[in-house]
Amino acid sequence: MRYSRPFQRLMLLISNNRRRSIQRRGPATKGFSLTEMLVAVAIMGLLIGVVGPTAMRQLQSSRTGTAEAQISQIRSALDIYMIDVGRYPNEKDGLTALIKAPAKIRGWNGPYLNSQDVPVDPWGGTFNYSIENGLPVIESLGADGVPGGDGDDADISA
């Protein structure tokens, strides 16, 4: 197959330009230089230093919010238990009374929680349950798991 003369010239021009472009670039280099690697590591370190603390604060506030939501859910279940049975569970039966019927209790119509076990707080600890002035108190001891504390370690109760 023969091409027209102008087409042949165009193809020759393109071919020559390609060769010149390849010659100008020199041999292909592979990988990164030490300087490029150090710059990339420094940038990643800066990003982690700036973003890390913010992400941890968000995580902590979401754990606190989750604990408050769980306490609210348990309180609602306790209120329904109170309506059915006529009193809140005693401290001996605790929150387990929301899942399994205590012995010799009339009117129990549970389980009042969707789980098969008493829920744990977002830090893996148990919720403390007590009765004060005839009303239930549900408490999470926070991140440290001991009473009292500030910030992340503060107790959450309702």
C-alpha positions in Angstrom: 0.0 0.0 0.0 1.3 3.4 -1.0 0.7 6.6 0.9 0.6 10.0 -0.7 3.7 12.1 -0.5 2.3 14.7 2.1 1.3 11.8 4.4 4.7 10.2 4.2 6.3 13.6 5.1 4.0 14.0 8.1 4.8 10.5 9.4 8.6 11.1 8.9 8.3 14.4 10.9 6.4 12.7 13.7 9.0 9.9 13.9 11.9 12.4 14.0 10.3 14.4 16.7 9.8 11.3 18.8 13.4 10.3 18.5 14.6 13.8 19.5 12.3 13.8 22.5 13.6 10.5 23.7 17.2 11.6 23.2 16.7 14.8 25.1 15.3 13.0 28.2 18.3 10.7 28.5 18.1 7.3 30.1 14.9 6.5 32.0 15.4 6.7 35.8 13.5 4.4 38.2 12.8 5.0 41.9 13.1 8.0 44.1 16.1 9.9 45.4 16.9 10.1 49.1 15.9 13.7 49.1 12.5 12.9 47.7 12.0 10.2 50.2 13.0 12.5 53.1 10.6 15.2 51.9 7.7 12.7 51.7 8.4 11.4 55.2 8.6 14.9 56.6 5.2 15.8 55.0 3.6 12.6 56.4 5.0 13.4 59.9 3.6 16.9 59.8 0.2 15.6 58.7 0.1 13.0 61.4 1.2 15.6 64.0 -1.6 18.0 63.0 -4.4 15.6 62.2 -3.7 12.9 64.9 -4.7 14.9 68.0 -7.8 16.2 66.3 -8.8 12.6 65.3 -8.2 11.4 68.9 -10.4 14.2 70.3 -13.2 13.2 67.9 -12.9 9.6 68.9 -13.1 10.4 72.6 -16.1 12.7 72.1 -17.9 9.9 70.1 -17.2 7.4 72.9 -18.7 9.8 75.5 -21.7 10.3 73.2 -22.1 6.6 72.8 -22.0 6.1 76.6 -24.7 8.7 77.1 -26.9 7.1 74.4 -26.4 3.6 76.0 -27.3 5.0 79.4 -30.4 6.6 77.9 -31.4 3.3 76.3 -30.9 1.4 79.6 -32.9 4.1 81.5 -35.8 3.6 79.0 -35.7 -0.2 79.5 -35.7 0.4 83.3 -38.8 2.6 82.9 -40.6 -0.1 81.0 -39.6 -2.6 83.6 -41.0 -0.3 86.3 -44.3 -0.1 84.4 -44.6 -3.9 84.0 -43.3 -5.0 87.5 -44.2 -2.0 89.6 -40.7 -1.2 90.8 -37.2 -0.9 89.5 -34.9 -3.9 89.8 -33.0 -4.1 93.1 -29.3 -3.6 93.2 -28.7 -7.4 93.7 -30.5 -8.2 90.4 -29.0 -5.2 88.7 -29.2 -4.6 85.0 -29.4 -8.4 84.4 -33.1 -8.1 85.4 -33.7 -6.4 82.1 -32.5 -9.5 80.2 -33.5 -12.4 82.4 -36.5 -12.5 84.7 -35.5 -12.5 88.4 -36.9 -15.2 90.6 -40.4 -14.7 91.9 -41.1 -11.5 90.0 -44.6 -11.0 88.6 -45.4 -9.0 85.5 -42.0 -9.3 84.0 -42.5 -9.0 80.2 -39.0 -8.9 78.9 -36.3 -9.0 77.8 -36.2 -5.2 77.8 -32.9 -4.9 76.0 -32.1 -6.3 72.5 -28.8 -7.9 73.6 -28.3 -11.2 75.3 -25.9 -9.7 77.8 -25.8 -6.5 79.8 -24.2 -3.9 77.5 -20.7 -2.7 78.2 -19.6 0.9 78.0 -17.5 2.1 75.0 -14.3 1.6 77.0 -15.1 -2.1 77.7 -16.2 -1.5 81.3 -19.5 -2.4 83.0 -22.2 0.1 83.8 -22.7 0.6 87.5 -26.4 0.3 88.7 -27.7 1.6 92.0 -30.9 2.9 93.5 -30.8 6.4 95.1 -34.0 7.9 96.6 -36.1 5.3 94.9 -34.7 6.2 91.4 -32.2 4.2 89.4 -28.7 5.6 88.7 -26.7 4.2 85.8 -23.0 5.2 85.6 -20.0 4.6 83.4 -16.6 5.2 85.0 -15.1 6.6 81.8 -11.8 5.7 80.2 -9.8 5.0 83.4 -12.5 2.8 84.9 -12.2 4.3 88.4 -14.6 6.8 90.1 -14.0 10.5 89.5 -11.6 12.0 87.0 -11.5 14.8 84.5 -11.7 14.9 80.7 -11.5 11.4 79.1 -11.6 9.8 82.6 -14.7 11.6 83.8 -17.7 9.5 85.0 -20.9 9.6 82.9 -24.1 9.0 84.7 -27.9 9.6 84.4 
